[in-house]
């Protein structure tokens, strides 16, 4: 069972949950179980997501517990942000049904280490899950798939990575690109200032903040864009998907997500202030075919090290075989 937000939106977390579910369903010969998706208890009713292509029906948590009336084994994948909400919104009858399942396994989907705040990672929530069943954690980024994080959580840790990989994107070269910069929708105290600086310097550059698009519409726009600027976690979809589409991405180095090799990239800045100071000069310098393609290749090679679909599927298989990255 995969718990997912009960809101018809598209973001990296929802895409990731849906992808892991689909790959899990394809591995039935390994785990021998049925696979389903449910809204997080307490969220609104949602039948399916409509902002990206998928065939996944979504149910309510009690519905599934009632339908499978004599469960011997149940694994519940819980997004990191929803642990407290899940525990606090379970009904007494839900607890009763869970207590009768001999093989109950909770897996925390740690997709954003920033979401896993001190409050949510407090031992009391992990301990509450442990009282009900076995608990593990799977991760999305290399940076926090470490023995240190495993020690902090006190549960086995396994790296899955993301569903992203180069072959899923239409990679275009410099001459095929439009004079377009896509921008993540994240809020940031310096966002308006930085975008104004760019727009003032490059009057012919079209700047598009990504919003109100289906995932397929977004991918088509990114395939045309020369540049992408993310104000999110740094190593996020807005950064990586643009690189896999042949674009050049800009971000601030966030140590919780980026590995050290990304420091070698001139468009990954140490602070927002340095980004504001240097981004215009870097755009101007990179905006010719030779320099652009050379640097784009460098970004592409680094991202390709960490986002590989075959490795991703292999990591999911290892998880269901109990072969965790850090036991």
Secondary structure as GFF3:
##gff-version 3
##sequence-region A 1 327
A	DSSP	beta_strand	2	4	.	.	.	ID=ss1
A	DSSP	alpha_helix	12	26	.	.	.	ID=ss2
A	DSSP	alpha_helix	28	31	.	.	.	ID=ss3
A	DSSP	beta_strand	37	39	.	.	.	ID=ss4
A	DSSP	beta_strand	58	59	.	.	.	ID=ss5
A	DSSP	alpha_helix	61	67	.	.	.	ID=ss6
A	DSSP	beta_strand	73	79	.	.	.	ID=ss7
A	DSSP	three_ten_helix	80	82	.	.	.	ID=ss8
A	DSSP	alpha_helix	83	89	.	.	.	ID=ss9
A	DSSP	alpha_helix	92	99	.	.	.	ID=ss10
A	DSSP	beta_strand	103	110	.	.	.	ID=ss11
A	DSSP	alpha_helix	123	132	.	.	.	ID=ss12
A	DSSP	beta_strand	134	139	.	.	.	ID=ss13
A	DSSP	alpha_helix	147	153	.	.	.	ID=ss14
A	DSSP	beta_strand	156	159	.	.	.	ID=ss15
A	DSSP	three_ten_helix	166	168	.	.	.	ID=ss16
A	DSSP	three_ten_helix	174	176	.	.	.	ID=ss17
A	DSSP	beta_strand	178	183	.	.	.	ID=ss18
A	DSSP	alpha_helix	191	201	.	.	.	ID=ss19
A	DSSP	beta_strand	206	209	.	.	.	ID=ss20
A	DSSP	alpha_helix	215	224	.	.	.	ID=ss21
A	DSSP	beta_strand	225	229	.	.	.	ID=ss22
A	DSSP	alpha_helix	237	244	.	.	.	ID=ss23
A	DSSP	beta_strand	248	252	.	.	.	ID=ss24
A	DSSP	three_ten_helix	260	264	.	.	.	ID=ss25
A	DSSP	beta_strand	268	269	.	.	.	ID=ss26
A	DSSP	alpha_helix	272	286	.	.	.	ID=ss27
A	DSSP	alpha_helix	289	306	.	.	.	ID=ss28
A	DSSP	alpha_helix	309	320	.	.	.	ID=ss29
###
